[in-house]
C-alpha cells in the first residue's frame, strides 16, 4: 500500500518526496533508528529509487537521515541535545546578518508584510514553516555576506523537522507574527538596532516551545517513540 498514491505523477518529485519523507519521520512511519530499505520504500511510495535517493540525500543535509558506507541510510531521532546546539546559533547569526543588510527598501518592507499576512492565514504545517523561512530570508536579502546567509539557510534546514513536529503535535504553536510586525515597524522607522533586538527575541521565542516539547517528550515517551521500539 502506497503512503502517497499519486506521488510519482507530481512535478518536482524529489521536492515532494523530501516533504513526504520528512513527515513520515516526524509522525513515526519511518521510526527513529530504523535502517531505510530503499527498494521497499520506493515501492511503498510508488516511485523509482533515483528521486528517492535524491530526497534522502537532502534529508541527510538536514540531519534527519544518517548515511554510512556499507550500511546505507538510517533515521535520526529528534533530541533536545541536538536542537539546543543548533538552534541557539541562529540568535547570533540572524541579527548580525540583519545588521549587515541594513534597512530594507520600501519594496522589501512590503514583501515582508505580505509574507507575514500569509503566515497568519496559513493552516498547513509545512506551509507555515516555508513562509516563515521565506520571511526571514527576505529580511536578510540585502546582506552582503552570502556565506553568513548560507549558514543561516543550513540551520533552517537542520531545525525544520523539529519545528514541523511541534506544529503538527501542537497546532496552536504557530509562528508568532507579532514579532515580525515589530521588526518591520522598527525598520520602517529606521531603527536597525531595535529591529535586530526584536529579531533576536523572535528566534528565542521560537526556541522555547520546542525545548519544552522535547523535554516533555523525552521525559515521557509518546506513541511515536513507543511504536519505534
Secondary structure as the mmCIF struct_conf table of DSSP 4:
data_model
#
loop_
_struct_conf.conf_type_id
_struct_conf.id
_struct_conf.beg_label_comp_id
_struct_conf.beg_label_asym_id
_struct_conf.beg_label_seq_id
_struct_conf.end_label_comp_id
_struct_conf.end_label_asym_id
_struct_conf.end_label_seq_id
BEND BEND1 UNK A 3 UNK A 4
TURN_TY1_P TURN_TY1_P1 UNK A 5 UNK A 6
HELX_RH_3T_P HELX_RH_3T_P1 UNK A 7 UNK A 9
BEND BEND2 UNK A 10 UNK A 12
HELX_RH_AL_P HELX_RH_AL_P1 UNK A 13 UNK A 27
TURN_TY1_P TURN_TY1_P2 UNK A 28 UNK A 28
BEND BEND3 UNK A 29 UNK A 30
TURN_TY1_P TURN_TY1_P3 UNK A 32 UNK A 33
HELX_LH_PP_P HELX_LH_PP_P1 UNK A 34 UNK A 34
STRN STRN1 UNK A 35 UNK A 35
HELX_LH_PP_P HELX_LH_PP_P2 UNK A 36 UNK A 36
HELX_RH_AL_P HELX_RH_AL_P2 UNK A 38 UNK A 45
TURN_TY1_P TURN_TY1_P4 UNK A 46 UNK A 46
HELX_RH_AL_P HELX_RH_AL_P3 UNK A 49 UNK A 62
TURN_TY1_P TURN_TY1_P5 UNK A 63 UNK A 63
BEND BEND4 UNK A 64 UNK A 64
STRN STRN2 UNK A 65 UNK A 68
TURN_TY1_P TURN_TY1_P6 UNK A 69 UNK A 71
STRN STRN3 UNK A 72 UNK A 75
HELX_LH_PP_P HELX_LH_PP_P3 UNK A 76 UNK A 78
HELX_RH_AL_P HELX_RH_AL_P4 UNK A 80 UNK A 87
TURN_TY1_P TURN_TY1_P7 UNK A 88 UNK A 89
HELX_RH_AL_P HELX_RH_AL_P5 UNK A 90 UNK A 101
BEND BEND5 UNK A 103 UNK A 103
HELX_LH_PP_P HELX_LH_PP_P4 UNK A 104 UNK A 105
HELX_RH_AL_P HELX_RH_AL_P6 UNK A 106 UNK A 121
BEND BEND6 UNK A 124 UNK A 124
HELX_RH_AL_P HELX_RH_AL_P7 UNK A 125 UNK A 139
TURN_TY1_P TURN_TY1_P8 UNK A 140 UNK A 142
BEND BEND7 UNK A 144 UNK A 144
HELX_RH_AL_P HELX_RH_AL_P8 UNK A 146 UNK A 169
TURN_TY1_P TURN_TY1_P9 UNK A 171 UNK A 172
HELX_LH_PP_P HELX_LH_PP_P5 UNK A 174 UNK A 176
HELX_RH_AL_P HELX_RH_AL_P9 UNK A 177 UNK A 188
TURN_TY1_P TURN_TY1_P10 UNK A 189 UNK A 190
HELX_RH_AL_P HELX_RH_AL_P10 UNK A 192 UNK A 219
BEND BEND8 UNK A 220 UNK A 220
HELX_RH_AL_P HELX_RH_AL_P11 UNK A 223 UNK A 228
#
